[in-house]
Amino acid sequence: MIADDATMARLMALSQTGDRQAYATLLAECQKWLKRFYARRIVQHQIDDLVQDTLLSLHRKVASYDPARPFLPWLAAIARYRWVDHLRKVYKADETTFDEGFASDDSEPAIVARISLDRMFSYLPPAQARAIELVKIEGLTIAEASHACGQSESLVKVNIHRGLKKLATMIEKD
Amino acid sequence: MPTDTHEFIDSLVDDLQPSRPLTLQRGFVVAAGSAALTVGVMALLVGFRPDLISGNLNPVFLLATGLFLILGIAASFTVIGMGRPQVGNIHVGWTWAAAMAALLPLTAAVLSLARDGDVFVQSQPAQGVSCLINGGLLGLIVGGALTMWLRRGAPTSPEQAGLLTGIAAGSLGIFSYSLHCPFDDIFHIGLWHSLAVVVSAMAGRLVVPALIRW
């Protein structure tokens, strides 16, 4: 069970005053939330590293959260930024297994659906989303991805480049 | 970075320091304060134009100065918002102000087609370069304040944040210097005053992203 937005917002407000106990609880909750958020959108063995990267960004940017606003859309913006940054850096992953336990389910609250990574993908042209999924997320080589999706190798590269560029411009897009 | 997540979280908790949140009110104070300081520095160094004090103002001056002020405010507030990320934020409001301000060089360009004589000379190039430089320098106050804000904040698009910081700095810088510049000619304003914003925007786009740390 992961804490709700109101609870996390309260913990963050306390953390900004220097309350370490609240901060420890908040980070633990964020870690669980982020693992779920990134599930199926990054190679399984890289999730812990990406979660730690995101927690570090959260830590450095604690002041950028305004307690008058909801918490999860703020956390999601940072998580999306880190995710796109990660995709840009990763050229090839060697593992493609996903933990099905983190798969999203239909009971997911509407706010989580709105800020999800799938939502970002939905704004990309299908060919760009497919190329990124195959190479950056599932870890196929360019040649394998080309064979799997029927695009030429150069088109796969172009679609990845354009797709990542577009993703970087829509990090805060609802 | 420690590999164990619990150990990693403990290290972050140990490092926690109290921090003042970047609220909208604080952002307004930063933007308005730096803009006011820019006008104050201009008044102190070169002084207001005489007709501003007498109240006998030229309509072109009022329109042009007002457009730069509106663009500066719109860009500043957008930068303030970019430092406070949130899925659902929209950063497009400034584009309407930019489109309105673009009417100044556009008007000058259209009028120059029908004008006899050297329009460039009419734009007062010697004074124009002075406006370009001084407007840009005054803009450094706003640019510096907004860059500090972005460094504390978490802009998810550092390139766009840099561009808008440059637009805000250039617009408010040339707005301030317009309160001194005695030329109301549309060719002078449309070329040199607009150029100050364009140059500042390019500088912001190039320099500011490198100063933002995640």
Interface residues (C-beta under 8 A of the other chain):
Chain A: S15 Q16 T17 G18 R20 Y23 A24 L27 A28 Q31 D48 V51 Q52 L55 L56 S57 H59 R60 K61 V62 A63 S64 Y65 D66 P67 A68 R69 P70 P73 W74 A76 A77 I78 R80 Y81 R114 I115 A168 T169 I171 E172 K173 D174
Chain B: M1 T3 T5 F8 I9 D10 L12 V13 D14 D15 L16 Q17 P18 S19 R20 P21 L22 T23 L24 G83 R84 P85 Q86 V87 G88 N89 I90 H91 R152 G153 A154 T156 S157 Q160 R213 W214
